[in-house]
């Protein structure tokens, strides 16, 4: 009886961690926008308070619904998310040339955010009864379709950040559904080939001359590792051929596109992702200002509401995608470390919830939900310190935004639901 109660307890540690991060996020949003006396950013923190209060209600609502409802309605939720994307595709309003927004019941929403929840539901429902493995290549047909449809809608906007989230969330879910680590390596190897094959191209463009064969060494070594793993693992012939072909095609295609199709200004945008100083006044401006803000915070920061970069608005989007820079400047390394520890604790507790649940569908929901949050945290922070390209991925709980706040609330609610709802379906 005691063991049953322990398994069915509401996890207050997750709920309170989320609430603490949201509260701190409101303070940061206020700091990032308080200098504005007129315009759309005035009193933005008040709107964020409303979003957070609504998010708490969403969490409680999601927790109160039996998990069986999500199981039986998963495909319906997935379908509705696609309809919302379709509606936004034809009638939505573009913001900053990318994300499409729609107005529903007087509320401005970003459909691509809810696509994360829809895809998670659809994948978890399908994979809860259908194991996945490269040994059975046909087991990927339906999951690829489930991922591909919303991915194409979102990449068409274009919203690269959200598209990356959909792809990144899928891999841990695949792993939990039966994919081995080696199979996961084969699956993502073409992406690694894409990145590594771009190294000599980026270096050559930056230096204005060819770098020779040595710069292609990283990709060559990686490709030999792929070949060696294929030899020792002996996967099905179709998987072997597809893996080799995908890696070669990706590397060759990257070179052809770079040399024949991309203009110099497009190449400069890519180079600035790796080295912002190459285009300090253009594509690299955001990252440079972000690193200056974080670095100037030193160990303990300049103090709340005292950040120079923040107060002078040198940093674009400082209340959304670059909120971590505001944190670093005003609270320093120490403040960043505390926030990171809370994030790590929340992520750990989320994944730890799977130990108390034996239902496959619910566990897939937990893994997918925490992977979405973890990916957002990793990419956003890496983006603000210049380790990744700027792709428009907000920081959970801290960044301003209604749609994203609601999405995170649903994800937290699904995780908390796993401990309090019956799993006998």
N, C-alpha and C positions, 0 to 999 in steps of 0.2 A: 504493500500500500504506500509506504514511504517512497519507494522507487518510482511508482506511478505519479505521485504528486510532484516529485522532483522533475520528471519529464514534462509535466503539463503546466509548469509555472510560467507566468508571464515574465519575460526577461527584461527586468527594469534596467539592467546595465546597458543594454542596447538602446532602449527608449531614452534614458537620461543622457547617454552620450550624444545621441542625435539632437536632443533638446539643447544641450550645452553648446554644441557646434552651431546650431541655428541662432542661438542667442548671441554668441560671439560674432557670427556673420552679420547680424543686424547692426552691431556696433561698428563693424568694419565698413558696411555699406554707408552708414551715417558719416563716418570719417571720410570716405571717398567722394561723397556728394555734398557735404555740408558747406563747401565754399560757394556753391551756386545759389544765388538769390532769386534768379528768374530762370525760366526755361523748363524743359521736361525732366531735369534731374532734381528739381527742388522737392524736398520732403520725400524722396524716393524710399527712404528707410521706413516711412510709415506704411507704404504699400507692401514692403517686405514683411513687416510685422503682420499685416493681414494675411499674406501668403503663408507665413509660418503657422499662424493660428488655424488656418484652414488645413494645413498639412497635418497638424496634430489630430484634427477631426478625421481626416482621411485615414490616418494610421489606425485610429480606434475603430473606424468603420470596416476597414480591411480585415482587422483582427477578429471582429465579431462575426464575420461571414464564414460558414463552414468551408473547409478546404475542398470538400466534394463539389461545391458550387464552382470553384475555379477549375477543377478537373473536367467536369462535364461542360462547362462553358468556355473552355480554353480556345477552341477553334472559332467560336463566335466572337470572342474578344480580339483574336488575331484578325478576323475578317473585318471587324469594325475599325481597327487601326488602319487597315489598308484602304477602307472607304474614306477615312479621314485624310489619308495621304492623297488619295485620288481627288477628293474635294479641294484640297489645298493646291494641288497641281494645276487645276483649271481655274479656280477662283481666288486662291490665296494671294496675299500681298507680300511682295519681296521686301526684305529688310537687308540693307547693305549688300545687295546683289546676290544674296544666297538664301538663307532660311526663309521659308514661306509660312506665313501666319494666317489664321482664320479667326473670325469673330463668331462665337457661339453663345447665345443667351447673354450678349453684352460683354462677354469675357474674351480677351485676346489670347489665343492659344497657339502653340507651336506643335503641329501634328507629328513631326518627326520625333519629338520626345516620347509620345505615347506609343510610337512604333516599337520602342525598346521593350515596353511591357507586353505589347501584342506578340512580338516575335518570341519573347521569353515564354509566354503562355503556350504558343503553338509548338515550339520545340520541346518543351517539357512534356506536353501531352503526348506528342508522337513518340518521343524517345522513352517514355515511361513504359511502353509496351514493345518497343522495337530497338533492340541493341544495335550498336553501330560498330563497324570494323572495316578496315581496308581489305580484310580477307573476303568480305562480301561487298564488293564495290557498289552493288545495287542498293545497299542499305543507306547510301548517301543521296539517292535520287530525291526523295521527298524532303529531307532536311535542306538540301541545296536549293530546292524550289522555295521552301519556306523562308530561307534567308535571302535568296536572290531577288524576290519580288519587291519587298520593302527597300532593300539595298539599292536597287536600280532607281526607284522613285526618289530616294533621298540623294543619291549621287547626282541625279539629274538637276537638283535644285540650284547649284551644287552645295551640299553640306557634308564636306569630307569628314569633319569631326564625328558627327553622328553615325555616318557610314562605317567609320573605323570602330565605333563602339559596338555596332551590331556584329561585325566580324570578330572582334576580340572577345565578346561575350560568348560567342558560339563555341569557341575552342574548349574552354573549361567544361561547358555543358557536354560536349562530345566526349571529353575525357571521362567525365562521371558516368556517361552512358555506355562506356565500354571501350573507347579508343585507348590504345596503349600509348606510352610516351614516345616510343619509336615511331608509331604510326602518326602521332601528332607532329613529330619532327619532319616526316616525309610530306605531310600536308602543308606545313608552313615553309618548307625549304624554298619554294619559288619566290616567296616574299623576301627571304634572306638574300637570294640571288639578285633580286631587283636592287636591294640596298647596296650590296657589295659591288655589283657591276657599275654602279654610278660613281663609286669613289674615284677611279681614274678620270672619268669625264669631268667631275666637279673640280678636281685638282688641276687638270689641264686647262680648264676654262679660267680658273682663278689665276694661274701662273702665265696664261696666254701662250703656252707652248705645250707640246706633247710630253707626257710624263714617262713614256716608255713602258715596257712590259712589266717592270717591277711593281707598278701601281695596280696591276691586275692580279697580283699575287694573292690578296685576300680572297677574291672570288675563286681563284684556282684551287687554293687549299680547301675552301669550303666544298667545292664540287667534288674533290677527291674524297672528302669525308662522307659525302652523300653516297658516292659509288661504293666506298668500303662498307657502309652500313647496309646498303642494298645487297652486297655480296654475302655478308655474314647472316643477315636476317632472311634472305631468300623469300621475299614476298611473292604473291601471284604475279605472273608475267605481265598482266595488264597494268598492275600497280608499278612494277619496275619500269616499264616503258614510259608510262605517263609521268613518273617522277623525273626521269632523266630528260625527257622531252620538255617538260614544263620548265626545268631549270635552264636548259640550253636556250629555249625559246625566249624566256624572260631576259636572260643576259644579252642575247643577240638583239632582241627587240628594243631593249633600253638603249643600246648603242645606236641603232638605226634611227630611232625617234629623236634622240638627242642631236645627232649630226645632220639629219635630213629634214626634220619637221619643226623643231623648236627654234624660235627666234632668239636673238641675243637677250632681249629684255625678259623673256620667259626663263631662259637659263639663269639670268641674274637673280630671279625670284627664288629659284631652287638653291642656288649657291648661298644666298643670304640666309636660308634656313640653317645651313651648316656653319657659315661664318657671317654673322650679321654685320660685321665691319665692312664687308664688301659693298653694302648698300646702306650705309648708316642713316641716310636721310629718307630712304624709301622703305623697302620691305623689311630691313633690319631694325627700323626705328623702335618698334614696340619692344622687341627683345632687349635691345641695348638699354632703353629707359627702365625696363623691368629689372635688369641686372644691376643697374646703378642704384635703384631704389632699395633692393634687397641688400646689396653690399654696403650701402651707407648706413643701414641699421645696425651694423656691427653685432655685438653680442646681446646687448639688452635693448637696442632700439632707441629711437629719438623721443619716444613717448607718444601716448595717444593724442591724436589731432595735431601732432607736431611734425609730421613728415613733409619734407620740402618738396619732393617729387609729387606727392599726393596733393598737397595744398596748391601747388602751381599748375596742376593738371598736365604735367609733362607726359604722363602715362595714359595712353588711350585705353578705353574700356576698363578702367581701374575698379569699377564697381561690379564687373561681371567676370570676364575671363582672366583678368589680371589682379583679382582681389588678393591673391597670395603675396603679390608685391607690396601691397598696402600693409599686410601683416608683417612682412619682413622689415620694412622700413621703420614702422612704428614700434614693433615689439622685438625686433632683432632675432638672432639665432635662437635665443632662449624661448621666445614666444613661438617661433616656428616649430621648435622641437616639441613643445607641449602639445600644440595642435596636431602634429604628426603622431604623437603617442596616442592621442585620443582616437585619431583615424585608425591606427594600427590595432588598438584595442577593439574598436567597433568591428573592424573587418575580421579579426580573430574570433570574436564572439559570434559573429554571423556564420562563419564557416563551421564553428564549433557546434552550432545548433544541429548540424547533420548527425551528430552522435546520438541525439535524443529522438531521432525520427527514422523509422524503418520504411516509410512509404517512398517509393522511387520517384513518383511525380513531385512530391513535396521537396525531396532532396534536390532534384534538378532545379526547382524554382529557387531554392536557397542559394545553390551554387551560382546560378545565373544572375540573381539579384546582387549578390555580393561581388561578383566579377564586374558587373557594370559599375558599381560604386568604386571598387578598387582601381579599375582602369581609368576612370575619370580623375581620381586623386593622383595617380601616377603620371598620366599624360599632362594634366594641367600644371602640376608643380615642375615637371621636367621642361615644359614649354616656357614657364616664366623664368627659369634659370638658364635658358639657352641650350638645353640638351635635346630638345625636340622641336620640330617646326610648329609654328603657330597655326593651329587647326580649329580653333573655336570650340574647345572643350571646357565647360565651366567646372568650378570646384564644388563638389557636393557640400550642401549646408551653408557654405560661406558666400558663394556667388549670388548676386541678385537675379531674380527671375521666377515668375509664377509657374510656368509649364514645367521647368526643371525641378522646382521645389516640390510640385505635386508628384512628379515621377519618382523622385527619391522617397517621398512619403509612402507611395504605394509599395516600393521595393522593401522598405523597412517594415511596413505592415505585413507583407507576405512572409518575411522572415519570422516576425513575432507570432504570426498566425500558426506557424508550424508547431509551436510548443503548447498552444492552448486549444487547438481544434482537434477533433477526432480524425484519425487517419485510416479508418476501417472502410475504405471504399475501393 
